[in-house]
Amino acid sequence: MKDDTSNVFTSYLHSRPFMYGTWKIKEQTIILTEEDGTITEYRLTIRTDTLLFNDGEQIYTKTIPPEVLHPEIVILEEMSSELNIPFVSSPDPVDFSWQKSPEDFTMSALEINLKGYETGLKCPNKPEDRIRIVDYLQSNGFELDTTYRAVTEITEIIGYWKDDQLVTLSDIYSQTEEGEIDPSIIWIRSLMVIEE
């Protein structure tokens, strides 16, 4: 809302006016001055239909960003970006099972069901890139899983846990559009435990 002299804002809580004041934009910062004189500044970023204050501290959007709905996708996007290793394709939703092997064979295995996203990483130097990916996961608090193994895969899959999130890495040889085998791909999944 704007009057003759300033930009005016009103905020609402439970559908009732809660606070009002004035606002102005200076470079990439919005400055809010509340009715009691309190001044608050936020760095602004606009992405498509989303307004971010302070690099995502507050998010205003018509649609909920995928990283808010699906936090497991964040590690994939950040890893690809920070390590400069491109996706083969956009991450796709996936259901996955991970199985805890019993210490002895008198007990049955515990199966853990997970949901998340998977894609391939196009690694120009696969051995070096694998080390960089593992280092990245570990520096972000993920720990190697030494007690679980994959249920549904034939290839060796290595898992890294952080709380209820599992990131798996496996070698996969997929075909290019021309039908050639591409050995440079590391298949990666980021998954969250399904609460039952």
C-alpha positions in Angstrom: 0.0 0.0 0.0 1.3 3.5 -0.7 0.3 7.0 0.4 1.6 10.3 -0.8 4.8 10.3 1.3 5.9 6.7 2.0 5.4 3.0 1.5 3.2 1.7 4.2 2.8 -2.0 5.3 0.4 -3.8 7.6 1.1 -7.3 8.9 -1.6 -9.6 10.1 -1.8 -12.3 12.8 -4.8 -14.7 12.8 -6.6 -12.5 10.2 -6.3 -9.4 12.3 -4.0 -6.4 11.9 -1.0 -7.0 14.1 1.6 -4.3 13.2 2.1 -1.5 10.7 4.9 0.8 9.6 6.7 2.0 6.6 9.2 0.3 4.2 11.8 1.3 1.7 14.3 -0.6 -0.5 17.9 0.4 -0.6 20.0 -1.6 -3.1 19.3 -5.3 -2.2 17.9 -4.5 1.2 14.4 -3.9 2.4 14.2 -1.6 5.5 11.1 -1.9 7.7 10.3 0.8 10.3 7.6 -0.4 12.7 5.1 1.9 14.4 7.2 2.0 17.6 10.4 3.0 15.7 12.0 -0.5 15.5 14.0 -0.8 12.3 14.6 -4.2 10.7 16.7 -4.8 7.6 16.6 -7.9 5.3 18.7 -8.8 2.3 16.4 -9.4 -0.6 16.6 -12.1 -3.2 13.9 -12.8 -5.8 13.7 -16.1 -7.6 10.8 -16.6 -10.0 7.8 -16.3 -7.8 9.7 -16.4 -4.5 10.9 -13.6 -2.2 13.7 -14.6 0.1 14.8 -12.5 3.1 18.4 -13.1 4.4 19.2 -16.0 2.0 16.1 -18.0 2.9 15.7 -17.1 6.6 12.2 -16.1 5.6 10.5 -17.3 2.4 7.5 -15.8 0.7 6.1 -17.5 -2.3 2.9 -18.5 -4.1 4.2 -22.1 -4.3 6.2 -24.0 -1.6 9.8 -24.4 -2.8 10.8 -28.1 -3.4 13.6 -27.8 -0.9 11.0 -26.9 1.8 8.7 -29.7 0.9 11.5 -32.2 0.2 14.6 -31.3 2.3 16.4 -34.4 1.1 16.8 -32.8 -2.3 18.9 -29.9 -0.9 22.1 -32.0 -0.4 21.9 -33.2 -4.0 21.6 -29.7 -5.4 24.2 -28.2 -3.1 26.7 -31.0 -3.8 26.2 -30.7 -7.6 26.6 -26.9 -7.4 29.5 -26.7 -5.0 31.6 -29.6 -6.5 30.7 -28.5 -10.0 29.5 -32.0 -11.0 26.4 -31.8 -13.1 23.4 -34.0 -12.9 22.7 -36.4 -15.7 19.0 -35.5 -15.3 16.9 -33.7 -12.8 16.5 -35.7 -9.6 13.4 -38.1 -9.7 11.3 -39.3 -6.8 12.2 -42.8 -5.6 11.1 -45.3 -2.9 14.0 -47.3 -1.5 14.6 -50.0 1.0 17.8 -50.4 3.2 18.3 -53.5 5.3 20.1 -53.9 8.6 22.0 -57.2 8.6 21.8 -59.0 11.9 25.0 -59.7 13.8 24.2 -63.4 13.8 21.8 -65.3 11.6 19.4 -66.2 14.4 17.5 -63.0 14.0 15.7 -61.7 10.9 16.9 -58.6 9.2 15.3 -55.2 9.8 14.1 -53.4 6.6 14.0 -49.6 6.6 11.7 -47.9 4.0 12.8 -44.6 2.7 11.5 -41.9 0.2 13.5 -39.4 -1.6 15.2 -38.5 -4.9 17.8 -40.0 -7.2 19.9 -39.0 -10.1 23.2 -39.6 -11.8 26.2 -37.4 -11.4 28.3 -37.0 -14.5 31.9 -37.4 -13.2 34.7 -36.5 -15.6 37.2 -38.1 -13.2 35.2 -40.7 -11.4 37.8 -41.9 -8.8 38.7 -38.3 -7.8 35.1 -37.1 -7.9 34.0 -40.1 -5.7 36.5 -38.9 -3.1 35.3 -35.3 -3.4 31.7 -36.5 -3.0 32.5 -38.6 0.1 34.5 -35.7 1.6 31.6 -33.4 1.0 29.1 -35.7 2.7 31.3 -36.2 5.7 32.1 -32.5 6.0 28.3 -32.0 6.1 27.8 -34.4 9.0 27.0 -37.6 7.1 28.7 -40.8 8.5 29.5 -44.0 6.7 27.0 -46.8 7.3 28.9 -50.0 8.2 25.9 -52.0 9.4 23.3 -51.7 6.5 23.2 -52.9 3.0 20.9 -52.2 0.1 17.9 -54.5 -0.4 16.9 -53.9 -4.0 20.2 -53.4 -5.9 22.7 -55.8 -7.4 25.6 -53.3 -7.5 27.5 -52.3 -4.4 25.9 -49.3 -2.7 27.6 -47.3 0.0 25.3 -45.4 2.4 25.9 -42.3 4.6 23.6 -41.4 7.4 22.8 -38.1 9.1 19.9 -38.4 11.5 17.0 -39.9 9.5 18.5 -39.0 6.1 20.5 -41.6 4.0 22.6 -40.7 1.0 23.7 -43.6 -1.2 26.3 -43.8 -3.9 26.7 -46.6 -6.5 28.4 -47.1 -9.8 26.0 -47.4 -12.7 26.7 -47.8 -16.3 23.9 -46.2 -18.3 23.5 -45.8 -22.0 23.7 -42.4 -23.7 21.1 -41.4 -26.2 23.3 -42.9 -28.9 23.2 -46.3 -27.1 26.8 -46.2 -25.9 27.7 -47.2 -22.3 28.7 -44.2 -20.1 31.0 -45.4 -17.3 31.4 -41.9 -15.8 28.2 -41.8 -13.8 27.8 -42.2 -10.1 24.2 -42.8 -9.1 23.2 -40.9 -6.0 20.1 -41.0 -3.8 19.1 -38.8 -1.0 16.3 -40.3 1.2 14.4 -39.8 4.4 13.1 -42.6 6.6 9.3 -43.1 6.2 7.7 -42.8 9.6 5.3 -45.7 10.2 
